[in-house]
Structures are given as structure tokens and as C-alpha cells.
Amino acid sequence: MSDFQNAADYFGCNVFNEKVMRDRLPKNIYKSVMRTKQFGIALNDEVADVVANAMKDWAIEKGATHFTHWFQPMTGITAEKHDAFMTPVEDGNVIQEFSGKELVKGEPDASSFPSGGLRATFEARGYTAWDPTSNAFVKEDTLCIPTAFCSYTGEILDKKTPLLRSMEIVSEQALRILRLFGNTTATRVTTTVGPEQEYFLIDKKYYDQRKDLMLTGRTLFGAMAPKGQELEDHYFGNIKQRVLDFMKDLDRELWKLGIYAKTEHNEVAPGQHELAPVFTTSNIAADHNQLTMELMKKIAQKHGLYCLLHEKPFDGVNGSGKHNNWSISSNDGQNLLDPGDTPMKNLQFITFLCAFVKAVDEYAPLLRISAASAGNDHRLGANEAPPAVISIFLGDELQNILDAIEYGKPVKENSDKIFEIGIDALPNFPKDSTDRNRTSPLAFTGNKFEFRMLGSADSISCTNVMMNTTFAQVLCEFADELEKADDFKKSLKTLLKRTITNHKRVIFNGNGYSQEWLEEAEKRGLPNLVSTVDALPHYIDKPYVEMFEKFKVYTKAEITSRMEIHLDNYSKIINIEANTMIYMAKKQIAPAAMEYSKFICDSLISKKNTGLDSSLEEKIARKISGLNTELYNAIENLEASRNAAKEREGNIQDLARYYRDVVLTDMQKLRKIADELEMNVPEKLWPIPTYTDLLFTV
């Protein structure tokens, strides 16, 4: 494809989108599909057959030979099983077929996907069900059909189904609020997301020489390079040609798949970059983000690079997050987080804003859970990402308005005009009138909330399930109260004042990195779930289980399974990291240090034999020998703690705590010694690429 081709001419060319359907489907069939997309009405078999045949013909024209149900199991990545369109016929030839039944439902083997005890391993059958709200697409000669995934007995085994359910309930409850404000035109409310994706690019040849990067995605050893990010010269700096070529190729492939990739730039850390898309509906944004991460890795390798999506691949420089920009809008054109310019719209905005504040305060542990992982634990609270304490940044203008509601005082604008909330319009409140507080987990930025805790490798589905469901719960409570009111405005003001008074503790407009805030948060009674092991058990807190079951987002068994899957994954990740450290320390680092020790000792003996001063060699030999001894002791300690973990395998929470408290501590001790050896052993003897190689050679 020519670099000079207009991107608009090929945008979405590999997507079976509405334009393609309108051109290829009979009018009545097209309308049926649109009803399914908009209202969730199931397609009958005849309609499904027509759609499947048109989809197959279009995909074959694009070079596709296979189809797959593309789904998102609890592994956090996508899964696919490819089937050829080929069907044998009597004369020994084949025809290319694809039925409505194959489109609507698939049966992949579910035995090896995480289930958290929802089913036994021998109960292998699982089902994938077409998600018609997310368009099919062609990727690498395969027609990919986005689907949900469940077990033979109906339990949810994927990340997408709960997201779709949470979007439905948010729509239902938000419409109840809109009706109270006199809106009779909106028939659907949609949550939208724009996930900003951070990542690192390193030279593939150095990646191939690092067992830790290959096996765990992060460097388990590595002394800091002489230069890091202290000059702040990489952020928004000139993009290197090799990286720019990668970005151009990535944009082209994303655009072909209808992904709204828009903004790209260098991030704070050396070798770190960011890609941001335009907002789209939450489930499609989740699909697109999974595809974006997959394509980043594939396209990087075509340029001799490797894309690292781990939350903390390098110690001493910023890790990578994923900023989940969340908003909510109605199908009659309203952004429900837009302040508006009329009294009733002001009150409507404040109602949704207060509902969000209450949801975050009451369900903060669920948001923390959505960002919990072994990798993200290295990043959160490290003065490069939000702390583990959930809070909301609103800015001075909105804070003044909420204060006025709480204390019954009018708001004064700079022009000395007095505004009474709900009677006049809000004071001058332009979009993005507040600074972006990078230290806040949740910042209001004009007409959306930016959730900044999410790790770069995470699926955005879980976070948006939590945001949607908790928001819907509070909207439901608001609607239940207001629908019974005799005087709507009076009852609304009472509700808003009570909500602000009871939940303002979660609003914080200062520096979230400061120790003072952590102390203040404790005084306010805000939870500080520092690690994944602290956060995950709250998944099954009674109020949360009741809420999820009330809205049929999860059953209690499904919630419990997710807690167990994530705790088990946490322990497995640290175990793999410990094994990798032991391997590298024994096979690579210790031999290199001993070789240098031998070289120094040989030099020392030579000098002594010739009567020369050998004091320097003695000093170096003593230091290296001491570090070697410490290294081997640290290896043995880590081996012992890793082996002792097996005794706790019967209790999944106890095991995870042990890995956090004991194994991780022993890993850190081993790393400290190895990194000191790196600073004392000659570069030509050091067996693995250094941080300078990894961060500054692309």
C-alpha cells in the first residue's frame, strides 16, 4: 500500500461494517441486523444464513480462507480456533460454505481456559456466541467474528459478556433518570471509552538475549543506566525514524480494522511511547484495544523491535499504564457528563456527577480490583502512577459548585454575578477548565472521567464492568427515591446535598503522590489496598455480590471464580519470575562474576610474584568475592522460599500472601546483589544486555 494513499479511502476496509452490510444484504435482512445491533433482538435462522453467506463472500474476496470465533477468555488476551470454509463434495472437490449456525454459535474446547473452579477439567465443552454489536473483520486471511464465551452449563468464562450486560443496565437506569428530567426522546444510553495505551519499544536482538524479558515480560535484573528520564527530554520529543516507521505501519493496520488510532507520541521514560484512539462504545473499545496490543507486538517485530506491554519492565523509570477515559451519552445527542448551559441540564449533569461520586466512594475496592495484577503492583503508588487509594479529582470550579449545594449557598462568578444552582445556569464552566491531575486515579476532564490506574497489559473490560455496574446501582437508588417524590426539584436538591455530604471524602484535588495524602486518606476512612493480594478478596464482599446478582452481571459463583483465577495467576507469575531469576543467576550472572574474580586473582598473584603493589587487586578481589558469596546465599534463600510455597498450595489466598511477603522479598534481595555486581564487572564479561542497551539503542 502506498504511503501516499488517503487513509480515509481504506479506513475500515477489512471490517464487515454497516456500509458493507447495507451494500451486500437485502434491505429487510439489513434492517433485522440493525435491530439486533441496537436492541439485542435475536436473529432467526433464515436471517443468520443470509448474513453468514454475505459475510463469507466478502471475506473470501479479502483473501480469507478460514473463519474463527474471536473471544476474550479469562487469560486477559484473545483466543481463536480457525476453521476453513472448505466443505468436501462428492467428486473429490470442495465448496466454500459458512452457515448461519456457524456464525451464531461455536464450540471451542474450554478445558484449558481458566475457570476458577466453575467446572471440572473433563467438562471440556464451551460455547461462543456471536456479538453482533461488534463488527466482524478479516485479519491475516481469517474472518474473525467477535463472540462471548461461556461453559456448557452457562457460566461466564470470558471478559466480554459481563461488559455487555453492564452496558445494558447502565442504559436502563440512566434512562430512568432522564425521564425524570423530562427527556422523552432518548431510548438508549451508551458508555464510551477512549483507552490511551502506553508501551515500550526495544531492539529485538537485545530482547532475545534476556531470558527475563522472554519469560516474564520485565527485567528481573538490571542496574540503572547512567542516564534515565531525569532530563525529561524524551516526553513529546522528536520521534526516532525507526519508531516512526513502526507507528506508521501500526496506524495503517489499525485503520484497516476500523480502529480509531489518532494520537501518538513519546512518553516520559526512554523507549516509552503512547497511542490514543478516539472514543467509541465500551465493548467495541475493548475489542479494539485487544487488537491494538496484538498488532503492536506483531508489527514491532517486522521492524526488528519488540513491544513490551508489561506495567513495569524497567526498574527506576516510569512504568506503563492504560488511561481509561470513560463517558456516557444518550442516543439523542447528549453527553451526560457535559455541564450544559441551561438550569435543568445543569441539575441533570450534577445528578449524574453526584451519582458517580457516590459510586466511586461506596465501591472503591472494585475499581482497585480492576487494576490489580502482579505487574501493576510495581507501578501503583510509585510516584509515576496513582496511589492505591481511590479518589476523584474534580477541580476548583466543580468543587465550589458542590460546596454551594452542600451548604445551601449561591455560587459567585468572577463577574460578581450570583448563581443559584438549579435556577440559573452554572457559572462559566468551559470544557477542560481544570488541570489534568496526573496523580489522581480518577480525574474529571471536562466531559469524561479518566481512570489512570489500569495497567498497560490489562484488558479494559473489567474496569468498565465495575464503572458501569456501580454507576448503574447508584442511578437505580436515585431513581427509586425520586420517582416517588411529590416535588421533584425539592427532593432532588435534598438528595444531591445528602450525597455530597456523605461521599465528599472521596474527592481530593491535591497531590496524590504525597505522603500527606495517604495520611489524610486514612483519616477519611478511604481504603488503601496496596497490593493485589489485599484487593482481590474484596471481590466477594456481600454488598458487591448482591449488586452483581441483582443486575445479573455475575453470579456469586462467577465472582468467586474470578477472584480465584486472579489470585492463582498472581502466584503463578511470581513463581515464574522466581524460577527465571534463579536460572539467570546460576547460569549467567554467577559464572560471569566468577570469571572476573578469577581474572582479578590471577592478576593479583602475578603482581605478588613480581613484587609489584597488588593492593588494588586485593581490594577488588575481596569485594567481588564477597558479592559472589552474597549472590549464592541469596540464590539459596530464594530457592528455599520458592520450594516452601508448595506447602501452601491448598489455600489460594495464603499462597498469594506468601509469594508477596516472602518470595518477592527474596527476589528483591537477589536482584540488589546482582545489580551491584553488574556495576563492578567489566561490560565485556557481563552476560546480558544492560539498561543502556535496552533503553537507548532503538
Secondary structure, 3 states (H helix, E strand, C coil): CCCCCCHHHHCCCCECCHHHHHHHCCHHHHHHHHHHHHHCCCCCHHHHHHHHHHHHHHHHHCCCCEEEEEECECCCCCECCEEECEEECCCCCEEECCCHHHHHEECCECCCCCCCCCCCCCCCEEEEEECCCCCCEEECCEEEEEEEEEECCCCECECHHHHHHHHHHHHHHHHHHHHHCCCCCCCCEEEEEEEEEEEEEEEHHHHCCCHHHHHHCCCCCCCCCCCCCCCCCCCCCCCCHHHHHHHHHHHHHHHHCCCCEEEEEECCCCCEEEEEECCEEHHHHHHHHHHHHHHHHHHHHHCCEEEECCCCCCCCCCCCEEEEEEEEEECCCCECCCCCCCHHHHHHHHHHHHHHHHHHHHCHHHHHHHCCCCCHHHCCCCCCCCCCECCEECCHHHHHHHHHHHHCCCEECCCCCEECECCECCCCCCCCCCCCCCCCCEEECCCCEEECCCECCCCCHHHHHHHHHHHHHHHHHHHHHHCCCCCHHHHHHHHHHHHHHHHHHHECCCCCCCHHHHHHHHHHCCCECCCHHHHHHHHHCHHHHHHHHHCCCCCHHHHHHHHHHHHHHHHHHHHHHHHHHHHHHHHHHHHHHHHHHHHHHHHHHHHHHCCCCCHHHHHHHHHHHHHHHHHHHHHHHHHHHHHHHHHHCCCHHHHHHHHHHHHHHHHHHHHHHHHHHHCCCCCCCCCCCCHHHHHHCC
